[in-house]
């Protein structure tokens, strides 16, 4: 099947736009490649430190030529998604040893849970934790003892952070090793209904806690299709997982077999073998384009409008929201997973899962099949479905047809003719909207602004009964430079309640919403942000705001001369500077780029040309 012309055009545009930056990156990665085991280049004292505590692996590390895998782990036992990884290093070390190599835990990275910090002060560290994870990944791999790396991570900022950090070591082959989703609990729609009832004062805290505990009930990733599970989809369509690894439940023989197989494969594709597959060559413009298509086709998390930009930049590639919008408009929506439907990821997996979706998109010409996947084949092989044949791990073709077309459909008869992500622009700047869960009749609004400087201020107005009639809630001072760009997910139940009452409501913010963005129209990630004196800081209560997600526009209907003459509002940000560790992140707030630059604090002045290109658009 020939490539879709839009995919071909956008990919070529990314390559041309990035040519100089990408060539410089690849030259650095090629220069970092070495002959023989990496540790052989270390001085004797360096090497002795590196294998001093390695026990039975010491002789091989000292004098052998077998590959050594660096494990970078996000394990902790507070996060349900990462708790299953506690024993992974033991399993990986044994598998590496059996394959003639070795493995060492190179380091750990922080792994915070947005579900725990949602609506709390700690959420203001969440997005910056991605950059901290990238730095910790680089520190872990900087010992230069390793010929390949296995990255153990699942959740929101963790997978992007691991990948951004690992791309600085792009001469190494890198495989991501997930833990899989928890088994299905209370259906997400039932949980959401209790949340709405609680927001209206119709459910008790104990009833709400019981619903939440029945939904998030055991080891594994949360089962809704938020950022964590969108991460796993991205790793598949970018070829960074063994095929079909994403949604296999933890604590199963198949999960362990995939972890062992990833270890064996990492040794095969190092520079010591005949099928060298460095990360720098896997993550290219084709893989990034695949990621944007996969995000649109599955109704994935809006957070990746930030993360993919930062990941691409780490690989020497420049993308923006126009690329994402253009690809989304030609990508059919193949999945209905909560919050874009009633099913969870286990139902999606049972219906055919990512293997079915990848094959459908390849056949429709909407994915590049010829990327250097870590499993040794191309992307068509990524569509294969893993299973256990007695004690042996095997792969088979995914189902010929969806096993549940209320959850998963083929490209010929999708849920929607286009994906769920839109770029908005107008006199308010640029933003992102996720429309896959928003009914068509709610995708356009023209209503007066109600302006707030925090989500709590809006919620207090809601609880006081002050939010009547149609309105656009403008929540500003929530961008990366202001306060780290927290998710504003606490707003979801209140906005949903008002929409269900018959009010026309929408959200406009320079903050994030969530991987679980729901049924209310939300123009998020507004860039530039209010802290930079941007247009959103000029909005006043009563200004008529028009958001048209179908047309891709967002504007304040204010006389142009008056609009230009307005002084941006002064934001009260002093309270966001201290407490819960926020005082330690001042450097990141000062250094961070705009949302459309990935809200990243790592690249600094190197991105001046990128910023200039965006300003001249």
C-alpha positions in Angstrom: 0.0 0.0 0.0 1.4 3.4 -1.0 1.8 6.0 1.7 -1.0 8.5 2.3 0.1 11.7 0.6 -0.4 13.7 3.8 1.8 11.4 5.8 4.4 11.5 3.1 4.2 15.3 2.9 4.3 16.0 6.6 7.2 13.5 7.1 9.2 15.1 4.3 8.5 18.6 5.8 9.8 17.4 9.2 12.9 16.0 7.6 13.6 19.2 5.7 12.9 21.5 8.6 15.2 19.4 10.8 18.0 18.7 8.4 20.8 20.6 10.1 19.8 19.7 13.6 19.3 16.1 12.8 22.6 15.7 10.9 24.4 17.2 13.9 22.7 14.8 16.2 23.4 11.7 14.1 27.1 12.7 13.7 27.4 12.9 17.5 25.8 9.5 18.0 27.9 7.9 15.3 31.0 9.3 16.9 29.9 7.7 20.3 29.8 4.2 18.8 32.7 2.0 19.8 34.3 -1.3 18.8 34.1 -4.0 21.4 32.4 -3.8 24.8 32.0 -0.3 26.1 33.6 -1.1 29.4 36.9 -2.1 27.6 37.6 1.6 27.1 37.5 2.4 30.9 40.7 2.7 32.9 41.4 -0.1 35.3 40.2 1.8 38.4 37.1 2.9 36.6 36.3 -0.7 35.5 37.1 -2.2 38.9 34.5 0.2 40.5 32.0 -0.8 37.8 32.1 -4.6 38.6 33.1 -4.6 42.2 29.7 -5.8 43.5 28.7 -7.9 40.5 29.1 -11.4 42.0 28.9 -14.2 39.5 28.9 -11.6 36.6 32.3 -10.2 37.7 34.5 -12.5 35.5 32.5 -11.6 32.4 32.5 -7.9 33.1 36.2 -8.0 33.9 37.5 -9.9 30.9 34.7 -11.2 28.7 33.3 -9.8 25.5 29.7 -10.3 26.2 27.4 -7.3 26.1 26.4 -5.5 29.3 22.9 -4.1 29.6 22.2 -1.0 31.6 18.8 -1.1 33.3 17.2 2.3 34.1 14.2 1.7 36.3 11.3 3.8 37.5 10.3 1.2 40.0 8.5 2.2 43.2 5.8 0.5 45.1 3.5 3.5 45.5 2.6 3.6 41.8 0.5 0.7 40.8 1.9 0.8 37.3 5.5 0.5 38.5 5.1 -1.9 41.5 5.3 -5.0 39.3 8.8 -4.0 38.2 10.3 -4.8 41.6 11.7 -8.2 40.4 12.4 -7.2 36.8 16.2 -6.6 37.4 16.6 -10.1 38.9 14.8 -11.6 35.9 16.8 -9.5 33.5 20.1 -10.3 35.0 19.4 -14.1 34.9 18.2 -13.8 31.2 21.3 -11.8 30.2 23.6 -14.3 31.9 21.9 -17.2 30.1 22.4 -15.4 26.8 26.1 -14.8 27.4 26.0 -11.3 28.7 25.2 -9.4 31.8 23.0 -6.6 33.1 23.3 -4.0 35.9 20.8 -1.5 37.3 22.4 1.7 36.0 20.1 3.9 38.0 16.7 4.8 39.1 14.5 7.7 38.1 11.7 9.5 40.0 8.2 8.3 39.2 5.4 10.5 40.5 1.7 9.7 40.1 -0.6 12.4 38.7 -3.5 10.5 40.1 -2.1 11.1 43.6 -1.0 14.7 43.1 -4.0 15.8 40.9 -5.3 19.1 42.2 -2.6 19.3 44.9 0.5 21.5 45.1 2.7 18.6 44.1 1.1 18.6 40.6 3.1 21.7 39.9 6.2 19.5 39.8 4.6 16.9 37.5 5.5 18.2 34.0 9.0 19.2 35.2 9.5 15.7 36.5 9.8 14.6 32.9 12.9 16.7 32.5 14.2 15.5 35.9 13.7 11.9 34.7 15.6 12.7 31.5 18.5 14.1 33.5 18.5 11.1 35.8 18.5 8.7 32.8 21.5 10.5 31.4 23.3 10.3 34.8 22.5 6.6 35.0 24.0 5.8 31.5 26.9 8.2 31.9 29.1 5.5 33.5 29.8 4.2 30.0 29.7 0.6 31.1 26.8 -0.4 28.8 26.3 -1.8 25.3 22.5 -1.6 25.4 19.8 -0.4 27.7 16.4 -1.6 29.0 14.2 1.2 30.2 11.6 0.2 32.8 8.7 2.7 32.9 5.1 3.2 32.1 3.4 6.3 33.3 2.7 9.9 32.3 6.0 11.8 32.3 8.2 8.8 32.9 8.3 7.2 29.5 8.9 10.5 27.7 11.6 11.4 30.3 13.3 8.1 29.9 13.3 8.4 26.1 14.5 12.0 26.1 17.4 11.1 28.3 18.2 7.9 26.4 18.4 9.8 23.1 21.5 11.5 24.4 22.9 8.0 24.3 21.4 7.2 20.9 24.4 5.1 19.9 23.0 2.4 22.2 20.1 0.1 21.3 17.3 0.8 23.7 14.2 -1.3 24.4 11.3 -0.2 26.7 10.0 -2.9 29.1 6.4 -2.1 30.4 4.5 -3.7 33.2 1.0 -3.8 31.6 -2.4 -2.7 32.8 -4.2 -3.8 36.0 -7.2 -6.1 35.5 -10.5 -4.4 34.9 -12.3 -2.9 38.0 -15.3 -0.6 38.4 -16.2 0.6 34.9 -14.9 4.1 34.1 -18.3 5.5 33.3 -19.6 4.4 36.7 -16.6 6.0 38.4 -17.2 9.2 36.4 -20.9 9.2 37.4 -20.0 9.1 41.1 -17.5 11.9 40.6 -20.2 14.1 39.1 -22.6 13.2 41.9 -19.9 14.1 44.4 -19.3 17.5 42.7 -23.0 18.2 43.0 -23.0 17.3 46.7 -25.1 14.2 46.0 -22.5 11.6 47.0 -20.5 11.3 50.2 -16.7 11.2 50.4 -16.9 7.5 51.5 -19.0 6.7 48.4 -16.5 8.5 46.2 -13.5 6.7 47.8 -15.2 3.4 47.4 -15.7 4.0 43.7 -12.2 5.2 43.2 -10.8 2.2 45.1 -12.9 -0.2 43.0 -11.5 1.4 39.9 -7.8 1.7 40.9 -7.6 -1.6 42.7 -4.4 -3.5 42.0 -1.0 -3.7 40.4 -0.6 -2.4 36.9 -1.4 0.7 34.9 -4.8 2.5 35.3 -7.1 1.0 32.7 -8.5 4.2 31.1 -6.8 5.5 28.0 -4.8 8.4 29.5 -1.2 9.4 29.1 0.2 6.2 30.6 -1.5 3.9 28.2 -1.0 6.3 25.3 2.7 6.0 26.2 2.6 2.3 25.6 0.8 2.8 22.2 3.6 5.2 21.2 6.3 2.8 22.1 4.6 0.2 19.8 4.1 2.4 16.8 7.7 3.8 17.1 9.1 0.3 17.3 10.6 0.5 20.8 8.7 -2.4 22.3 8.8 -6.1 21.5 5.7 -6.6 19.5 2.5 -6.6 21.5 4.1 -5.8 24.8 1.9 -2.9 25.8 -1.2 -4.3 27.3 -0.3 -7.7 28.7 -1.3 -7.8 32.4 1.4 -8.0 35.1 2.1 -11.2 37.0 1.5 -13.5 34.1 3.8 -16.0 32.4 3.5 -14.0 29.1 4.5 -10.8 30.9 7.7 -12.4 32.2 8.4 -14.1 28.9 8.3 -10.7 27.1 10.7 -9.3 29.7 13.2 -12.1 29.1 12.8 -11.8 25.3 13.5 -8.1 25.5 16.7 -8.8 27.4 17.9 -11.3 24.8 17.0 -9.0 22.0 18.9 -6.0 23.5 22.1 -8.1 23.5 21.5 -9.2 19.8 21.1 -5.6 18.5 24.1 -4.1 20.3 27.1 -2.9 18.3 28.8 -6.3 19.3 26.4 -8.2 17.0 25.4 -8.3 13.3 22.1 -6.4 13.6 23.1 -3.1 15.3 20.0 -1.0 15.9 20.9 2.1 17.8 18.1 4.3 19.3 19.2 7.3 17.2 18.3 5.4 14.0 15.0 4.0 15.3 13.7 7.3 16.4 13.7 9.2 13.1 11.2 11.5 11.4 9.2 8.4 10.3 8.9 7.1 13.8 7.8 10.5 15.1 5.2 10.8 12.3 3.9 7.3 13.2 3.6 8.4 16.8 1.4 11.4 15.8 -0.8 9.1 13.7 -1.1 6.5 16.4 -2.1 9.2 18.9 -4.9 10.5 16.5 -6.1 7.0 15.5 -6.6 5.9 19.1 -7.9 9.1 20.7 -4.8 9.4 22.8 -3.7 11.8 25.5 -3.3 15.6 24.8 -0.2 15.5 27.0 1.6 14.1 24.0 1.1 17.4 22.1 3.9 18.4 24.5 5.9 15.2 25.0 6.2 14.3 21.3 7.7 17.8 20.5 10.3 17.3 23.3 11.1 13.8 22.3 11.5 14.8 18.7 13.8 17.7 19.7 16.0 15.3 21.7 16.4 13.3 18.5 17.3 16.4 16.4 13.9 16.7 14.9 11.5 19.7 14.9 7.8 19.2 14.9 4.9 21.5 15.8 1.1 21.4 16.3 0.4 22.1 12.6 2.0 18.7 11.9 -0.1 17.0 14.5 -3.3 18.7 13.3 -2.7 17.9 9.6 -2.1 14.2 10.3 -5.0 14.0 12.7 -7.4 15.3 10.0 -6.6 12.4 7.7 -6.3 9.6 10.3 -9.5 7.6 11.1 -10.4 7.1 14.7 -10.2 3.4 15.3 -10.7 3.0 19.0 -13.3 4.0 21.6 -11.6 3.6 25.0 -12.5 5.7 28.0 -12.8 8.7 28.1 -13.5 8.4 24.4 -15.9 5.5 25.0 -17.0 3.0 27.7 -14.3 0.4 27.3 -11.0 0.1 29.1 -7.6 -1.0 27.7 -8.2 -4.6 28.6 -11.4 -4.6 26.5 -9.4 -2.9 23.7 -6.7 -5.6 23.9 -9.3 -8.4 23.8 -10.9 -6.9 20.7 -7.6 -7.1 18.8 -5.6 -4.3 20.4 -2.7 -2.4 19.0 -1.7 -5.3 16.6 -5.0 -5.0 14.8 -4.8 -1.1 14.8 -1.2 -1.0 13.5 -2.0 -3.4 10.7 -5.1 -1.4 9.7 -3.1 1.8 9.6 -0.2 0.3 7.6 -2.7 -1.1 5.1 -4.3 2.4 4.8 -0.9 3.9 4.1 -1.0 5.9 7.4 2.0 4.4 9.1 5.6 4.1 7.9 6.3 0.4 8.0 10.0 0.7 7.2 11.4 1.9 10.5 14.2 0.1 12.4 12.2 -1.6 15.1 14.0 -3.0 18.1 12.7 -6.5 17.4 14.7 -6.8 14.2 12.0 -6.4 11.7 9.8 -3.6 10.3 6.6 -2.2 11.7 4.4 -4.8 10.1 6.0 -7.4 12.4 5.1 -5.0 15.3 1.5 -5.9 14.7 2.1 -9.5 15.7 0.4 -10.7 18.8 2.4 -12.5 21.6 1.2 -15.7 23.2 2.5 -18.6 25.2 2.8 -22.0 23.4 3.2 -24.2 26.4 6.3 -22.7 27.9 7.5 -21.0 24.7 6.9 -17.4 23.7 5.5 -17.2 20.2 3.9 -14.5 17.9 0.9 -14.8 15.7 -1.2 -12.6 13.4 -3.7 -10.4 15.1 -7.4 -11.1 14.4 -8.5 -10.6 10.8 -11.5 -8.5 12.1 -12.2 -6.7 15.3 -13.7 -9.0 17.9 -15.8 -6.1 19.3 -16.6 -3.3 17.0 -18.0 -1.1 19.8 -14.4 -0.8 21.0 -12.1 -1.2 17.9 -12.8 -0.9 14.2 -11.0 -1.2 10.9 -9.9 1.8 8.8 -12.6 1.2 6.3 -15.4 1.7 8.8 -14.0 3.8 11.7 -15.8 5.6 14.5 -14.9 8.9 12.9 -13.2 9.8 9.6 -10.5 11.8 11.5 -8.6 11.6 14.7 -9.2 13.4 17.9 -6.7 16.2 18.1 -6.9 19.7 16.7 -4.7 22.7 16.6 -6.6 26.0 17.4 -5.3 29.5 16.6 -6.5 33.1 16.5 -6.1 36.3 18.4 -5.7 34.3 21.7 -2.7 32.5 20.4 -2.4 28.8 19.6 -3.8 25.8 21.5 -4.7 22.1 21.4 -8.2 20.6 21.6 -9.1 16.9 21.9 -12.5 16.4 20.3 -12.7 12.6 20.1 -14.8 12.5 23.3 -16.7 15.8 22.6 -20.1 15.4 20.8 -20.2 17.3 17.5 -22.9 19.7 18.9 -20.5 20.8 21.6 -17.4 21.5 19.5 -18.2 25.1 18.9 -19.1 27.7 21.5 -19.5 31.5 21.5 -20.1 32.8 25.0 -19.0 35.3 27.6 -15.7 34.7 29.5 -15.6 33.9 33.2 -11.9 34.6 34.1 -10.1 32.8 37.0 -6.5 32.6 38.1 -6.8 29.0 39.4 -8.9 26.0 39.1 -9.9 26.3 42.8 -11.3 29.8 42.2 -13.6 28.4 39.5 -14.6 25.5 41.7 -15.5 27.9 44.6 -17.7 29.8 42.2 -19.4 26.6 41.0 -20.0 25.4 44.6 -21.5 28.9 45.4 -23.9 28.6 42.5 -22.4 31.6 40.8 -21.8 29.9 37.4 -25.0 30.2 35.6 -25.8 30.4 31.9 -23.4 29.8 29.0 -19.8 30.7 29.5 -16.1 30.0 28.6 -14.1 29.4 31.8 -10.7 31.1 31.3 -8.1 29.7 33.7 -4.9 31.5 33.2 -1.5 31.6 34.9 -1.2 27.8 34.5 1.5 27.6 31.9 5.0 26.1 32.3 6.7 29.4 33.2 4.0 30.4 35.7 3.7 27.3 37.8 4.9 24.2 35.9 1.7 23.7 33.9 -0.3 21.4 36.2 -3.2 19.4 34.9 -6.6 20.9 35.8 -8.4 17.6 36.0 -10.4 18.7 39.1 -12.5 20.9 36.7 -13.8 17.9 34.7 -16.7 16.9 37.0 -18.0 20.4 37.5 -17.8 21.3 33.8 -19.5 18.0 33.0 -22.3 18.7 35.5 -23.0 22.1 34.0 -23.0 20.8 30.5 -25.4 18.0 31.5 -27.7 20.7 33.0 -28.0 22.3 29.6 -25.5 25.0 29.9 -23.1 25.6 27.0 -19.6 25.6 28.7 -16.0 25.3 27.6 -12.5 25.7 29.0 -9.7 27.9 27.8 -6.4 27.6 29.6 -2.6 27.9 29.3 -2.5 24.8 31.6 -2.9 21.2 30.8 -6.2 19.2 31.2 -5.3 15.6 31.4 -4.7 12.4 29.6 -8.4 11.8 30.6 -9.7 15.0 28.9 -13.5 14.4 28.6 -16.7 15.4 27.0 -16.5 19.2 27.5 -14.7 21.3 24.9 -11.3 22.4 26.2 -8.8 24.7 24.4 -5.6 23.8 26.4 -1.9 24.5 26.3 -2.6 28.1 25.1 0.7 29.4 23.8 2.2 31.9 24.5 1.1 31.7 28.1 -0.3 34.4 30.4 3.0 34.7 32.4 4.6 36.1 29.3 2.0 38.8 29.0 0.3 36.8 26.2 -3.2 37.5 24.7 -4.9 35.2 27.2 -3.8 37.7 29.9 -5.8 40.4 28.2 -9.2 38.6 28.5 -11.7 40.2 30.9 -14.9 38.9 32.4 -17.7 39.3 29.9 -15.5 39.3 26.7 -17.2 37.1 24.1 -15.0 34.1 23.3 -15.5 31.9 20.3 -13.9 28.5 20.0 -14.6 26.5 16.9 -12.8 23.2 17.1 -14.0 22.1 13.6 -12.6 25.2 12.0 -9.5 25.2 14.3 -10.1 28.8 15.6 -10.2 30.5 19.0 -10.8 34.3 19.3 -11.8 37.0 21.7 -14.5 38.9 19.9 -13.1 42.3 21.1 -12.5 45.4 18.9 -9.0 45.1 17.5 -7.9 48.5 18.7 -9.2 47.9 22.2 -7.6 44.5 22.3 -4.2 45.8 21.3 -4.4 48.6 23.9 -5.2 46.4 26.8 -2.6 45.9 29.5 -2.1 42.2 30.3 -3.4 41.2 33.8 -0.8 40.9 36.6 -0.7 37.3 37.8 -0.4 36.5 41.5 2.3 33.8 41.4 4.1 34.2 44.7 2.2 31.4 46.2 3.4 28.9 43.6 7.1 29.4 44.4 7.4 27.5 47.7 6.2 24.4 49.4 6.1 20.8 48.3 9.5 21.2 46.7 8.5 23.9 44.3 11.3 26.2 45.5 13.8 23.7 43.9 12.3 24.1 40.4 12.8 27.8 39.9 15.5 27.2 37.4 13.2 25.1 35.3 10.4 27.6 35.4 12.8 30.3 34.2 14.4 28.2 31.5 11.3 26.4 30.1 10.2 26.8 26.5 6.6 27.4 25.4 4.0 24.7 25.3 4.4 24.3 21.6 8.2 23.8 22.1 7.3 20.9 24.4 7.3 22.9 27.6 10.9 21.6 28.0 13.6 23.2 30.1 16.5 21.1 28.7 17.6 22.7 25.4 17.8 26.4 26.2 19.4 28.7 23.7 19.8 25.8 21.2 16.1 26.3 20.5 16.3 29.9 19.6 16.0 29.1 15.9 13.0 27.0 16.6 11.3 29.8 18.5 12.1 32.3 15.8 10.5 30.0 13.2 7.3 29.7 15.3 7.2 33.5 15.8 7.5 34.1 12.0 4.7 31.6 11.2 
